[in-house]
Amino acid sequence: MMSVSLKQMRYALAVAEHGHFGRAAETCAISQPALSQQILALEARCGTPLFDRLKAGISLTPFGRDFVELARVAVKGAEAVDSLVEGLAGQPGRAVRFGLIPTVAPYLLPEIFPALLAQFPAPGFTISENRTEALLMGLHDGTLDIALIATELPEAETRWQDSPLFDDRFVLATARSEPTLEPVALSALNPDRVLLLDEGHCFRDQTISACRLDAARTTRTFAATSLSTIVEFVANGQGVTLLPSIALRKEAADPRIAIHPLDDPEAGRQLRLVWRRGSPYADLFERIAEAIRSGRGGAQAALSETVKAEDRQ
């Protein structure tokens, strides 16, 4: 008779945490059909369902609650054994599993990844991109080792340890044909013209906060899944948007776009590297954080270079 695998237990824990197969699959970095197949195989092995599939969502059965409670202990125990064995060398015996948010990965990663590989050829890295909530869940369930996020951790949060990387200031992007007074006062922006990312992106929430928008009202406006999509709409004169400085080299390359500094020096975010508190690889993660801080010189200069170019035109 086949034993229940740690992988199946991790999948069941993810479904129990999210109450949704799609979000659980996203967190586990597999397809939803593959995760559903694993859960069905697990339920067949158990001889009873772990989850009730309802129109309103997914809930644990009484057996499922007992299973999840024991599975959580088993997974944590397995991770503790792995950490004990691998921690003797001060680094994992596999690639570091590195997650980044979508408003950072395409802009910062190409700049820092060659330096990270050169400095840390062993253990190396595997890279994944996901939203903040999913990245923190990955740290929690052990599918990620480190995550690069752009939100502050609550002071009462004791599960994570973080290392601040650098500040990433916001600027305003408009169509070049649109006259704009500089520096731009965020309070003067027309809320109906501010284009936002889809719900769930931390940069969306940061834009709403910086521009003091009505969060309830913004749920009825345009929302995109990427900054590149928003910039294309801006270039066509269909609105304006905030951009983080690290995105400028890529997103402000379009000659139809104009970049404007803001009159609010606090409009921005701080990027930080996060990992599980008590990790045996904390020293390694601190060195990775320092390598990122040292290797992102181009990102730091992107805003001033772009604004200077705007002034020359």
Secondary structure, 3 states (H helix, E strand, C coil): CCCCCHHHHHHHHHHHHHCCHHHHHHHHCCCHHHHHHHHHHHHHHHCCCCEEEECCEEEECHHHHHHHHHHHHHHHHHHHHHHHHHHHHCCCCCCEEEEECCCCHHHHHHHHHHHHHHHCCCCCEEEEECCHHHHHHHHHHCCCCEEEECCCCCCCCCCEEEEEEEEEEEEEEEECCCCCCCCECHHHCCHHHECEECCCCHHHHHHHHHHCCCHHHHCCCCEECCHHHHHHHHHCCCCEEEEEHHHHHHHCCCCCEEEECECCCCCEEEEEEEEECCCCCHHHHHHHHHHHHHHCHHHHHHHHHHHHHHHHC
